[in-house]
Amino acid sequence: MAKRRKKIKKKKTEIEESQKELIIKTRSDWIKKGLVNKKSYEKKYNDSIKNNDAF
C-alpha cells in the first residue's frame, strides 16, 4: 500500500501591528513603590522636550 503525503496548509500570518509588540503590564505594588508617578514623569518629559538645553 502506498504512503499518502499530508498536505500542509499554510496559515496566513497577517497580524495587526498592536499584536506584534508584547506589552507587559506593571504590577500595582511596583507602581506604588516607584520613585516617580505617571503625572510627574510626564511633566519632566514634557519639560525635557520643550527646554532640552536647560534640562
Distance bins in CASP14 RR format, pairs under 12 A and 6 or more apart:
PFRMAT RR
TARGET T0000
AUTHOR 0000-0000-0000
RMODE 2
METHOD distances of the structure
MODEL  1
13 19 0 0 0 0 0 1 0 0 0 0 0
13 20 0 0 0 0 0 1 0 0 0 0 0
14 20 0 0 0 0 0 1 0 0 0 0 0
15 21 0 0 0 0 0 1 0 0 0 0 0
24 30 0 0 0 0 0 1 0 0 0 0 0
25 31 0 0 0 0 1 0 0 0 0 0 0
26 32 0 0 0 0 0 1 0 0 0 0 0
26 33 0 0 0 0 0 1 0 0 0 0 0
26 34 0 0 0 0 1 0 0 0 0 0 0
26 37 0 0 0 0 0 1 0 0 0 0 0
26 38 0 0 0 0 0 1 0 0 0 0 0
27 33 0 0 0 0 1 0 0 0 0 0 0
27 34 0 0 0 0 0 1 0 0 0 0 0
28 34 0 0 0 0 0 1 0 0 0 0 0
30 37 0 0 0 0 0 1 0 0 0 0 0
31 37 1 0 0 1 0 0 0 0 0 0 0
31 38 0 0 0 0 1 0 0 0 0 0 0
31 41 0 0 0 0 0 1 0 0 0 0 0
34 40 0 0 0 0 0 1 0 0 0 0 0
34 41 0 0 0 0 0 1 0 0 0 0 0
35 41 0 0 0 0 1 0 0 0 0 0 0
35 44 0 0 0 0 0 1 0 0 0 0 0
36 42 0 0 0 0 1 0 0 0 0 0 0
36 43 0 0 0 0 1 0 0 0 0 0 0
36 44 1 0 0 1 0 0 0 0 0 0 0
36 45 0 0 0 0 0 1 0 0 0 0 0
37 43 0 0 0 0 0 1 0 0 0 0 0
37 44 0 0 0 0 0 1 0 0 0 0 0
38 44 0 0 0 0 0 1 0 0 0 0 0
38 45 0 0 0 0 0 1 0 0 0 0 0
39 45 0 0 0 0 0 1 0 0 0 0 0
39 46 0 0 0 0 0 1 0 0 0 0 0
40 46 0 0 0 0 0 1 0 0 0 0 0
40 47 0 0 0 0 0 1 0 0 0 0 0
41 47 0 0 0 0 0 1 0 0 0 0 0
41 48 0 0 0 0 0 1 0 0 0 0 0
42 48 0 0 0 0 0 1 0 0 0 0 0
42 49 0 0 0 0 0 1 0 0 0 0 0
43 49 0 0 0 0 0 1 0 0 0 0 0
43 50 0 0 0 0 0 1 0 0 0 0 0
43 55 0 0 0 0 0 1 0 0 0 0 0
44 50 0 0 0 0 0 1 0 0 0 0 0
44 51 0 0 0 0 0 1 0 0 0 0 0
44 55 0 0 0 0 1 0 0 0 0 0 0
45 51 0 0 0 0 0 1 0 0 0 0 0
45 52 0 0 0 0 0 1 0 0 0 0 0
45 55 0 0 0 0 1 0 0 0 0 0 0
46 52 0 0 0 0 0 1 0 0 0 0 0
46 55 0 0 0 0 0 1 0 0 0 0 0
47 53 0 0 0 0 0 1 0 0 0 0 0
47 54 0 0 0 0 1 0 0 0 0 0 0
47 55 1 0 0 1 0 0 0 0 0 0 0
48 54 0 0 0 0 1 0 0 0 0 0 0
48 55 1 0 1 0 0 0 0 0 0 0 0
49 55 0 0 0 0 1 0 0 0 0 0 0
END
